[in-house]
Amino acid sequence: MSKLKAKFLSAPFVPSFRWALLLLLPALASASDGVARDKGVAPPECPWPVAVELADVRMTGELSKRLMASFDRLEKKDYSPPALFDSPNAGWPGDKEGRTLLGLVLLEQVTGRPAKNLGASLDMYASRVNARGYLGPVMPPDAVIIAVQLWRYTGEATYLEDAHRIYYNGLSVNQRSNGGLGCNSCPSVDKPFLTIVSQEATQCCTMRGADGLTKAAQYCFFKSDAGVIVPFYQDARATLRWGKQSLTLLQKTGYPWQGDVRLEVTAAQGDEPRTLNLFTPSWAERPVLKLNGSMVSLTPQGGFLNVSRRWQAGDVVELSFEQSVAAKAPINRVNGADRADYRTFHYGPLMLGYSGPKAVSVKPDARFSRRGERDFLVEGTDLVLQPIYHLLDPAVGYRRQIIFP
């Protein structure tokens, strides 16, 4: 590891990129040793929740498919040496190489799958990048990370709601069927349709997406001295550790399509009571919380419902809630935020869109009937809105209206 560190520190990176690589070195160390681990431990004085260690979380559902597709994409020929270092870099020398390495390091840790080309890429990296390398602009993966960190430091649940919407309507929508990520348009009141701008941005978005998806997996579980925080719902299992004490949880959920979450304690070490906190966003209507089949009195705190006990293997916590379609004002002036006659529609965290050939109008007080999983009929019309979210859909070349007068 010392040779690898020296190689990175001697490379002629600009300061911001060298700083980013310094943050990456602990992860690179575990990858270079062939061990999937991430320290993920906050300093003792840190008062904020700490995300689960990457080696202690495994996704088993929707997000697992995204992670593996991203991994597969970054192991194709164009992201493997020597092609990784020889391809045009769209004016961002060093950026594609650095993002690819970061993505592979994180994916190896969160999936436990060895990155077969990582070692060869690390050996070649320092001698092939030049002094102009830098990181690119903020995109949906960065926005998810920023929103979660704002929640972590402020405790304000609205930031978590932003993170949910960004994940489902930004990061997930931009991931293509080959696992890479592309670019979509930025709709406005004049151009209300969300469209494909580039099928895949191989010089930036595909690699950055690997980082964002890894963080999405890691952010499913946080811990504090008092217990466990569950800010996102995905099929997953994780182990949370407090010194020699630990809890292993198995999560199953129908979210975001249905409001049902099931958490089972599959292993517990230690007899200290811990609090389990489950996120209940503002769109979670009439929530019900059960412990081992019995109702739990609801005491919402900071957007979470909680239950405390000395946990044992076999304990089960179930959260259920309803969701409905709601109109929301656009979030910026370009999208019509300063005008009362424009709106977007959401089912829970999912933004809805209309795929007809021409723009249509939907009243803010419109009522909807759900027809199947994806279809939401505007009552009294033949208009059907669907979530723009998709799971690696090869028919992703959509054109959907998302801003409605």
Backbone hydrogen bonds in HBPLUS format (Angstrom, degrees):
<---DONOR---> <-ACCEPTOR-->    atom                        ^
c    i                          cat <-CA-CA->   ^        H-A-AA   ^      H-
h    n   atom  resd res      DA  || num        DHA   H-A  angle D-A-AA Bond
n    s   type  num  typ     dist DA aas  dist angle  dist       angle   num
A0005-LYS N   A0001-MET O   2.85 MM   4  6.10 160.7  1.89 155.1 160.2     1
A0006-ALA N   A0002-SER O   2.93 MM   4  6.09 159.7  1.97 144.3 149.9     2
A0007-LYS N   A0003-LYS O   2.92 MM   4  6.10 152.3  2.00 144.9 152.6     3
A0008-PHE N   A0004-LEU O   3.09 MM   4  6.38 154.3  2.16 147.8 153.7     4
A0009-LEU N   A0005-LYS O   2.95 MM   4  6.17 164.2  1.98 155.0 159.4     5
A0010-SER N   A0006-ALA O   3.00 MM   4  6.02 141.0  2.16 143.7 152.5     6
A0011-ALA N   A0008-PHE O   3.26 MM   3  5.33 148.0  2.37  98.9 108.1     7
A0013-PHE N   A0011-ALA O   2.84 MM   2  5.73 140.2  2.00 104.8  94.0     8
A0017-PHE N   A0014-VAL O   3.12 MM   3  5.59 124.1  2.45 112.3 125.3     9
A0018-ARG N   A0014-VAL O   3.05 MM   4  6.28 159.0  2.10 157.8 164.5    10
A0019-TRP N   A0015-PRO O   2.91 MM   4  6.11 157.0  1.97 151.5 157.4    11
A0020-ALA N   A0016-SER O   3.12 MM   4  6.36 152.8  2.20 137.3 144.2    12
A0021-LEU N   A0017-PHE O   2.96 MM   4  6.24 152.5  2.04 146.3 153.7    13
A0022-LEU N   A0018-ARG O   2.89 MM   4  6.18 146.0  2.01 146.7 156.4    14
A0023-LEU N   A0019-TRP O   3.13 MM   4  6.48 152.4  2.21 147.1 153.6    15
A0024-LEU N   A0020-ALA O   3.13 MM   4  6.37 135.3  2.34 134.1 146.6    16
A0025-LEU N   A0021-LEU O   2.99 MM   4  6.16 126.0  2.29 143.5 156.5    17
A0025-LEU N   A0022-LEU O   3.30 MM   3  5.23 141.6  2.46  95.0 105.0    18
A0027-ALA N   A0024-LEU O   3.00 MM   3  5.48 120.0  2.37 113.8 128.0    19
A0028-LEU N   A0024-LEU O   2.93 MM   4  6.18 155.3  1.99 150.7 158.6    20
A0029-ALA N   A0025-LEU O   2.79 MM   4  6.00 148.9  1.89 153.9 162.0    21
A0030-SER N   A0026-PRO O   3.30 MM   4  6.62 156.8  2.35 143.8 147.5    22
A0031-ALA N   A0027-ALA O   3.07 MM   4  6.34 156.3  2.12 147.7 154.6    23
A0032-SER N   A0028-LEU O   2.78 MM   4  5.94 161.9  1.82 153.1 157.9    24
A0033-ASP N   A0029-ALA O   3.04 MM   4  6.19 139.3  2.21 142.2 152.5    25
A0035-VAL N   A0030-SER O   2.85 MM   5  5.14 150.4  1.94 169.0 163.3    26
A0034-GLY N   A0031-ALA O   2.97 MM   3  5.06 153.8  2.04 102.5 110.9    27
A0046-CYS N   A0043-PRO O   2.91 MM   3  5.40 166.2  1.93 122.9 127.5    28
A0050-VAL N   A0223-LYS O   2.84 MM 173  5.30 167.5  1.86 155.0 157.4    29
A0223-LYS N   A0050-VAL O   2.75 MM 173  5.30 149.7  1.84 141.8 151.2    30
A0052-VAL N   A0221-PHE O   2.89 MM 169  5.58 153.0  1.96 155.9 148.4    31
A0056-ASP N   A0053-GLU O   2.84 MM   3  5.24 151.5  1.92 113.1 122.7    32
A0057-VAL N   A0054-LEU O   3.41 MM   3  5.67 167.8  2.43 114.0 113.1    33
A0239-THR N   A0056-ASP O   2.88 MM 183  5.24 143.6  2.01 142.6 153.7    34
A0058-ARG N   A0237-ARG O   2.92 MM 179  5.48 161.1  1.96 162.7 165.9    35
A0237-ARG N   A0058-ARG O   2.92 MM 179  5.48 150.7  2.01 152.0 161.7    36
A0060-THR N   A0235-ASP O   2.90 MM 175  5.30 174.8  1.90 130.4 130.9    37
A0064-SER N   A0061-GLY O   3.06 MM   3  5.23 121.6  2.41 101.3 116.4    38
A0065-LYS N   A0061-GLY O   3.21 MM   4  6.61 152.9  2.28 155.7 162.5    39
A0066-ARG N   A0062-GLU O   3.26 MM   4  6.64 153.6  2.33 144.8 152.0    40
A0067-LEU N   A0063-LEU O   2.90 MM   4  6.12 162.9  1.93 152.9 157.1    41
A0068-MET N   A0064-SER O   2.99 MM   4  6.18 168.0  2.01 154.1 156.8    42
A0069-ALA N   A0065-LYS O   2.99 MM   4  6.08 153.8  2.06 142.8 150.4    43
A0070-SER N   A0066-ARG O   2.90 MM   4  6.09 155.5  1.96 148.7 155.6    44
A0071-PHE N   A0067-LEU O   2.88 MM   4  6.11 156.8  1.93 148.6 155.4    45
A0072-ASP N   A0068-MET O   2.85 MM   4  6.04 165.1  1.87 149.1 152.8    46
A0073-ARG N   A0069-ALA O   3.00 MM   4  6.20 155.1  2.07 142.5 149.2    47
A0074-LEU N   A0070-SER O   3.07 MM   4  6.36 154.6  2.14 148.5 154.6    48
A0075-GLU N   A0072-ASP O   3.17 MM   3  5.29 155.5  2.24 102.0 109.2    49
A0076-LYS N   A0073-ARG O   3.20 MM   3  5.47 164.2  2.23 112.2 113.2    50
A0079-TYR N   A0076-LYS O   3.03 MM   3  5.68 157.8  2.08 119.1 126.0    51
A0080-SER N   A0077-LYS O   3.11 MM   3  5.08 165.1  2.13 110.2 112.1    52
A0084-LEU N   A0080-SER O   2.92 MM   4  5.17 152.3  1.99 124.0 129.6    53
A0085-PHE N   A0082-PRO O   3.00 MM   3  5.64 140.4  2.16 116.8 126.1    54
A0086-ASP N   A0083-ALA O   3.08 MM   3  4.99 144.5  2.21  99.7 110.4    55
A0087-SER N   A0083-ALA O   3.23 MM   4  6.06 133.2  2.46 158.8 159.5    56
A0092-TRP N   A0089-ASN O   2.85 MM   3  5.42 160.8  1.88 123.0 129.6    57
A0095-ASP N   A0092-TRP O   3.01 MM   3  5.52 161.4  2.05 137.3 142.5    58
A0098-GLY N   A0094-GLY O   3.05 MM   4  6.05 163.6  2.07 144.1 149.2    59
A0099-ARG N   A0095-ASP O   2.93 MM   4  6.05 167.1  1.95 155.2 159.0    60
A0100-THR N   A0096-LYS O   2.94 MM   4  6.01 155.4  2.01 146.2 153.3    61
A0101-LEU N   A0097-GLU O   3.06 MM   4  6.31 163.3  2.08 151.1 154.9    62
A0102-LEU N   A0098-GLY O   3.01 MM   4  6.21 165.4  2.03 150.2 154.4    63
A0103-GLY N   A0099-ARG O   2.87 MM   4  6.01 163.8  1.90 148.9 153.6    64
A0104-LEU N   A0100-THR O   2.94 MM   4  6.14 163.4  1.96 153.5 157.5    65
A0105-VAL N   A0101-LEU O   2.94 MM   4  6.09 163.2  1.96 153.3 158.0    66
A0106-LEU N   A0102-LEU O   3.06 MM   4  6.24 168.2  2.07 154.4 157.0    67
A0107-LEU N   A0103-GLY O   2.90 MM   4  6.00 161.7  1.93 149.9 155.8    68
A0108-GLU N   A0104-LEU O   2.93 MM   4  6.00 157.6  1.98 146.8 152.4    69
A0109-GLN N   A0105-VAL O   3.28 MM   4  6.52 154.3  2.35 141.3 147.5    70
A0110-VAL N   A0106-LEU O   2.98 MM   4  6.22 162.9  2.01 156.3 160.5    71
A0111-THR N   A0107-LEU O   3.03 MM   4  5.90 145.4  2.15 146.1 152.8    72
A0112-GLY N   A0108-GLU O   2.89 MM   4  5.36 140.3  2.05 133.2 142.9    73
A0118-LEU N   A0115-ALA O   3.27 MM   3  5.49 163.2  2.30 111.2 116.3    74
A0121-SER N   A0117-ASN O   3.05 MM   4  6.20 154.7  2.12 150.2 157.8    75
A0122-LEU N   A0118-LEU O   2.91 MM   4  6.14 158.7  1.95 156.6 162.0    76
A0123-ASP N   A0119-GLY O   3.03 MM   4  6.27 155.5  2.09 148.7 155.4    77
A0124-MET N   A0120-ALA O   3.19 MM   4  6.36 142.0  2.34 138.1 147.2    78
A0125-TYR N   A0121-SER O   2.89 MM   4  5.83 133.8  2.11 146.3 158.9    79
A0128-ARG N   A0125-TYR O   2.99 MM   3  5.44 156.3  2.05 115.3 122.8    80
A0129-VAL N   A0125-TYR O   3.22 MM   4  6.31 144.1  2.36 167.3 176.1    81
A0133-GLY N   A0130-ASN O   3.45 MM   3  6.25 162.5  2.48 126.7 125.7    82
A0142-ASP N   A0139-MET O   2.99 MM   3  5.32 112.9  2.45 109.6 125.2    83
A0143-ALA N   A0139-MET O   2.87 MM   4  6.10 156.9  1.92 156.6 164.2    84
A0144-VAL N   A0140-PRO O   2.98 MM   4  6.22 152.9  2.05 156.2 160.7    85
A0145-ILE N   A0141-PRO O   3.25 MM   4  6.53 166.3  2.27 147.8 150.8    86
A0146-ILE N   A0142-ASP O   2.83 MM   4  6.09 164.6  1.85 157.6 161.9    87
A0147-ALA N   A0143-ALA O   2.95 MM   4  6.04 166.4  1.96 147.6 151.4    88
A0148-VAL N   A0144-VAL O   3.04 MM   4  6.25 163.0  2.07 153.4 157.6    89
A0149-GLN N   A0145-ILE O   2.99 MM   4  6.18 160.8  2.03 150.8 156.5    90
A0150-LEU N   A0146-ILE O   2.91 MM   4  6.15 150.9  1.99 150.3 158.5    91
A0151-TRP N   A0147-ALA O   3.05 MM   4  6.38 155.2  2.12 145.5 151.8    92
A0152-ARG N   A0148-VAL O   2.84 MM   4  6.09 161.4  1.88 150.3 156.2    93
A0153-TYR N   A0149-GLN O   3.02 MM   4  6.19 151.9  2.10 146.3 151.8    94
A0154-THR N   A0150-LEU O   2.94 MM   4  5.94 145.2  2.06 144.5 153.8    95
A0155-GLY N   A0151-TRP O   2.64 MM   4  4.94 155.9  1.70 141.5 147.6    96
A0159-TYR N   A0156-GLU O   3.22 MM   3  6.10 153.2  2.29 121.7 126.3    97
A0160-LEU N   A0157-ALA O   2.97 MM   3  5.17 123.4  2.30 101.6 116.1    98
A0161-GLU N   A0157-ALA O   3.08 MM   4  6.50 152.6  2.15 151.3 159.4    99
A0162-ASP N   A0158-THR O   3.01 MM   4  6.32 151.7  2.09 142.7 150.0   100
A0163-ALA N   A0159-TYR O   2.97 MM   4  6.29 152.3  2.05 142.0 149.5   101
A0164-HIS N   A0160-LEU O   2.92 MM   4  6.27 154.8  1.98 152.1 158.0   102
A0165-ARG N   A0161-GLU O   3.08 MM   4  6.37 166.7  2.10 152.4 155.1   103
A0166-ILE N   A0162-ASP O   2.87 MM   4  6.09 159.1  1.91 153.9 160.3   104
A0167-TYR N   A0163-ALA O   2.93 MM   4  6.06 162.1  1.96 149.2 154.0   105
A0168-TYR N   A0164-HIS O   3.08 MM   4  6.30 172.8  2.09 157.3 158.3   106
A0169-ASN N   A0165-ARG O   2.85 MM   4  5.67 156.4  1.90 147.6 154.7   107
A0170-GLY N   A0166-ILE O   2.80 MM   4  4.86 133.1  2.02 131.7 137.1   108
A0171-LEU N   A0166-ILE O   2.98 MM   5  6.39 145.4  2.10 148.9 159.2   109
A0172-SER N   A0167-TYR O   2.88 MM   5  5.88 161.2  1.91 157.3 163.0   110
A0174-ASN N   A0170-GLY O   2.99 MM   4  6.07 147.4  2.10 151.0 159.4   111
A0175-GLN N   A0172-SER O   3.26 MM   3  5.35 149.4  2.36  98.9 107.6   112
A0182-GLY N   A0174-ASN O   2.98 MM   8  5.50 158.0  2.03 151.1 154.4   113
A0176-ARG N   A0180-GLY O   2.73 MM   4  5.53 164.5  1.75 156.2 161.8   114
A0179-GLY N   A0176-ARG O   3.01 MM   3  5.49 163.8  2.03 120.1 123.0   115
A0201-ALA N   A0181-LEU O   2.89 MM  20  6.24 165.0  1.91 141.4 142.7   116
A0183-CYS N   A0198-SER O   3.07 MM  15  5.06 147.2  2.18 130.5 140.7   117
A0197-VAL N   A0183-CYS O   2.81 MM  14  5.34 159.9  1.85 143.2 145.0   118
A0198-SER N   A0183-CYS O   3.06 MM  15  5.06 162.2  2.09 135.9 136.9   119
A0185-SER N   A0195-THR O   2.85 MM  10  5.36 154.2  1.91 151.4 156.6   120
A0188-SER N   A0191-LYS O   2.88 MM   3  4.91 157.7  1.93 113.4 120.6   121
A0189-VAL N   A0334-VAL O   3.31 MM 145  6.81 152.1  2.40 161.5 155.1   122
A0402-ILE N   A0192-PRO O   2.93 MM 210  6.03 161.0  1.97 173.0 166.9   123
A0194-LEU N   A0400-ARG O   2.61 MM 206  5.16 167.2  1.62 149.5 147.5   124
A0400-ARG N   A0194-LEU O   3.03 MM 206  5.16 157.2  2.08 143.3 145.5   125
A0204-CYS N   A0201-ALA O   3.18 MM   3  5.79 167.4  2.20 117.7 121.6   126
A0206-THR N   A0201-ALA O   3.38 MM   5  6.25 167.1  2.40 147.0 146.9   127
A0208-ARG N   A0204-CYS O   3.03 MM   4  6.17 168.5  2.04 159.6 163.1   128
A0209-GLY N   A0205-CYS O   2.77 MM   4  5.76 145.8  1.89 146.3 155.0   129
A0210-ALA N   A0207-MET O   3.11 MM   3  5.37 130.8  2.36 100.8 112.6   130
A0212-GLY N   A0208-ARG O   3.05 MM   4  6.43 163.1  2.08 152.6 156.9   131
A0213-LEU N   A0209-GLY O   2.84 MM   4  6.01 162.8  1.87 156.5 160.2   132
A0214-THR N   A0210-ALA O   3.05 MM   4  6.12 154.4  2.12 140.7 147.8   133
A0215-LYS N   A0211-ASP O   2.97 MM   4  6.24 160.9  2.01 152.6 157.7   134
A0216-ALA N   A0212-GLY O   2.91 MM   4  6.14 149.2  2.00 141.9 151.1   135
A0217-ALA N   A0213-LEU O   3.06 MM   4  6.38 146.4  2.18 142.6 150.3   136
A0217-ALA N   A0214-THR O   3.14 MM   3  5.19 121.7  2.50  94.8 108.8   137
A0218-GLN N   A0214-THR O   2.96 MM   4  6.29 165.0  1.98 152.6 156.6   138
A0219-TYR N   A0215-LYS O   2.76 MM   4  5.83 154.1  1.83 154.4 160.7   139
A0220-CYS N   A0217-ALA O   3.22 MM   3  5.62 165.0  2.24 111.5 115.5   140
A0222-PHE N   A0229-ILE O   2.81 MM   7  4.90 162.8  1.84 154.8 157.3   141
A0229-ILE N   A0222-PHE O   2.82 MM   7  4.90 171.2  1.83 134.7 135.8   142
A0224-SER N   A0227-GLY O   2.89 MM   3  5.32 159.0  1.94 151.7 154.9   143
A0227-GLY N   A0224-SER O   3.24 MM   3  5.32 136.6  2.44  98.3 109.3   144
A0275-THR N   A0226-ALA O   2.96 MM  49  6.02 157.0  2.01 134.5 142.1   145
A0228-VAL N   A0275-THR O   2.83 MM  47  6.21 142.1  1.97 150.1 162.5   146
A0277-ASN N   A0228-VAL O   2.85 MM  49  6.08 160.8  1.88 154.0 160.6   147
A0230-VAL N   A0277-ASN O   2.81 MM  47  5.99 155.9  1.86 161.5 169.1   148
A0279-PHE N   A0230-VAL O   3.13 MM  49  6.17 159.6  2.17 162.3 156.3   149
A0236-ALA N   A0251-GLN O   3.08 MM  15  5.20 152.2  2.16 130.3 138.0   150
A0251-GLN N   A0236-ALA O   2.71 MM  15  5.20 174.7  1.71 165.3 166.5   151
A0238-ALA N   A0249-LEU O   2.96 MM  11  5.43 150.7  2.04 148.2 157.0   152
A0249-LEU N   A0238-ALA O   2.79 MM  11  5.43 158.8  1.83 163.1 168.1   153
A0240-LEU N   A0247-LEU O   2.82 MM   7  5.33 160.9  1.85 160.8 162.4   154
A0247-LEU N   A0240-LEU O   2.95 MM   7  5.33 150.5  2.03 148.0 157.2   155
A0242-TRP N   A0245-GLN O   2.74 MM   3  5.06 170.7  1.75 151.4 151.4   156
A0245-GLN N   A0242-TRP O   2.98 MM   3  5.06 161.4  2.02 128.9 126.8   157
A0246-SER N   A0269-GLN O   3.05 MM  23  5.12 151.5  2.13 127.7 134.6   158
A0269-GLN N   A0246-SER O   2.91 MM  23  5.12 166.8  1.92 150.6 150.6   159
A0248-THR N   A0267-ALA O   2.90 MM  19  5.04 162.7  1.93 152.1 149.0   160
A0266-THR N   A0248-THR O   2.88 MM  18  5.59 151.9  1.96 146.5 154.6   161
A0250-LEU N   A0264-GLU O   2.88 MM  14  5.17 153.9  1.95 147.2 155.9   162
A0264-GLU N   A0250-LEU O   2.93 MM  14  5.17 162.9  1.96 145.6 150.8   163
A0252-LYS N   A0262-ARG O   2.91 MM  10  5.18 155.3  1.97 148.8 156.6   164
A0262-ARG N   A0252-LYS O   2.80 MM  10  5.18 154.9  1.86 163.0 167.9   165
A0254-GLY N   A0260-ASP O   3.16 MM   6  5.60 154.7  2.23 145.9 151.7   166
A0257-TRP N   A0254-GLY O   3.07 MM   3  5.93 120.5  2.44 139.3 139.3   167
A0258-GLN N   A0254-GLY O   3.01 MM   4  5.02 155.1  2.07 113.5 118.7   168
A0321-PHE N   A0259-GLY O   2.80 MM  62  4.79 149.1  1.89 138.1 141.9   169
A0261-VAL N   A0319-LEU O   2.82 MM  58  5.09 150.6  1.91 157.9 162.6   170
A0319-LEU N   A0261-VAL O   2.90 MM  58  5.09 160.6  1.94 145.6 152.2   171
A0263-LEU N   A0317-VAL O   2.83 MM  54  5.16 170.8  1.84 161.7 164.6   172
A0317-VAL N   A0263-LEU O   2.81 MM  54  5.16 165.1  1.84 155.1 159.7   173
A0265-VAL N   A0315-ASP O   2.85 MM  50  5.31 166.2  1.87 157.3 161.7   174
A0314-GLY N   A0265-VAL O   2.71 MM  49  5.51 169.7  1.72 165.9 163.1   175
A0274-ARG N   A0309-ARG O   3.06 MM  35  5.88 161.4  2.10 149.2 143.9   176
A0309-ARG N   A0274-ARG O   3.24 MM  35  5.88 156.3  2.30 147.8 150.5   177
A0276-LEU N   A0307-VAL O   2.86 MM  31  5.41 173.2  1.86 154.4 154.3   178
A0307-VAL N   A0276-LEU O   3.05 MM  31  5.41 144.5  2.18 139.0 149.9   179
A0278-LEU N   A0305-LEU O   2.75 MM  27  5.26 168.2  1.76 162.9 165.2   180
A0305-LEU N   A0278-LEU O   2.85 MM  27  5.26 157.9  1.90 148.0 151.5   181
A0280-THR N   A0303-GLY O   2.75 MM  23  5.51 174.8  1.75 157.9 156.5   182
A0284-ALA N   A0281-PRO O   2.96 MM   3  5.45 165.7  1.98 119.8 123.4   183
A0285-GLU N   A0322-GLU O   2.82 MM  37  4.85 167.4  1.84 154.4 150.7   184
A0322-GLU N   A0285-GLU O   2.81 MM  37  4.85 175.9  1.81 148.3 148.7   185
A0288-VAL N   A0320-SER O   2.77 MM  32  5.24 149.1  1.87 155.9 162.4   186
A0320-SER N   A0288-VAL O   2.93 MM  32  5.24 158.8  1.98 151.0 157.4   187
A0296-VAL N   A0289-LEU O   2.82 MM   7  5.49 149.6  1.91 159.7 152.4   188
A0290-LYS N   A0318-GLU O   2.84 MM  28  5.10 156.0  1.90 150.3 157.2   189
A0318-GLU N   A0290-LYS O   2.92 MM  28  5.10 159.9  1.96 140.9 147.1   190
A0291-LEU N   A0294-SER O   2.80 MM   3  5.28 157.3  1.85 154.5 155.7   191
A0294-SER N   A0291-LEU O   3.01 MM   3  5.28 168.4  2.02 118.3 119.2   192
A0292-ASN N   A0316-VAL O   2.74 MM  24  5.04 174.3  1.74 162.3 163.8   193
A0301-GLN N   A0304-PHE O   2.83 MM   3  5.25 157.4  1.89 149.2 157.0   194
A0304-PHE N   A0301-GLN O   3.06 MM   3  5.25 147.8  2.17 106.5 116.3   195
A0315-ASP N   A0312-GLN O   3.07 MM   3  5.84 163.7  2.10 146.3 146.7   196
A0326-ALA N   A0346-HIS O   2.83 MM  20  5.43 154.0  1.90 150.7 158.7   197
A0346-HIS N   A0326-ALA O   2.94 MM  20  5.43 157.7  1.99 150.3 157.5   198
A0328-LYS N   A0344-THR O   2.77 MM  16  5.21 159.1  1.81 149.1 153.3   199
A0344-THR N   A0328-LYS O   2.78 MM  16  5.21 160.2  1.82 155.4 162.2   200
A0335-ASN N   A0332-ASN O   3.05 MM   3  5.42 128.0  2.33 104.6 117.6   201
A0337-ALA N   A0332-ASN O   2.89 MM   5  4.92 157.2  1.95 128.3 128.3   202
A0336-GLY N   A0333-ARG O   2.96 MM   3  4.88 160.0  2.00 103.5 109.2   203
A0339-ARG N   A0336-GLY O   3.05 MM   3  5.28 159.5  2.09 116.1 117.7   204
A0343-ARG N   A0404-PHE O   2.90 MM  61  5.32 142.3  2.04 141.4 153.6   205
A0404-PHE N   A0343-ARG O   2.85 MM  61  5.32 175.5  1.85 161.8 163.4   206
A0352-LEU N   A0345-PHE O   2.82 MM   7  5.53 167.7  1.84 155.9 153.8   207
A0347-TYR N   A0350-LEU O   2.82 MM   3  5.12 155.7  1.88 151.2 155.0   208
A0350-LEU N   A0347-TYR O   2.93 MM   3  5.12 148.9  2.03 136.5 130.7   209
A0388-ILE N   A0351-MET O   2.99 MM  37  6.19 153.8  2.06 160.3 162.6   210
A0353-GLY N   A0386-GLN O   2.67 MM  33  5.38 157.0  1.72 145.4 150.6   211
A0386-GLN N   A0353-GLY O   2.90 MM  33  5.38 162.0  1.93 152.9 155.1   212
A0354-TYR N   A0401-GLN O   2.90 MM  47  4.92 149.5  1.99 131.8 141.5   213
A0401-GLN N   A0354-TYR O   2.72 MM  47  4.92 159.1  1.76 149.1 146.0   214
A0366-ALA N   A0363-LYS O   3.09 MM   3  5.21 159.3  2.14 115.9 115.4   215
A0379-GLU N   A0367-ARG O   2.86 MM  12  5.63 155.9  1.92 149.8 156.5   216
A0369-SER N   A0377-LEU O   2.89 MM   8  5.12 154.0  1.95 142.7 151.4   217
A0377-LEU N   A0369-SER O   2.80 MM   8  5.12 152.9  1.88 162.9 153.9   218
A0371-ARG N   A0375-ASP O   2.77 MM   4  5.08 169.7  1.78 145.6 149.2   219
A0376-PHE N   A0385-LEU O   2.90 MM   9  5.13 145.3  2.03 153.6 162.8   220
A0385-LEU N   A0376-PHE O   2.87 MM   9  5.13 171.1  1.88 145.9 144.4   221
A0378-VAL N   A0383-LEU O   2.93 MM   5  5.56 170.0  1.94 160.0 162.8   222
A0381-THR N   A0378-VAL O   3.06 MM   3  5.73 141.1  2.21 146.6 148.0   223
A0398-TYR N   A0396-VAL O   2.68 MM   2  5.33 142.5  1.81 100.3  91.9   224
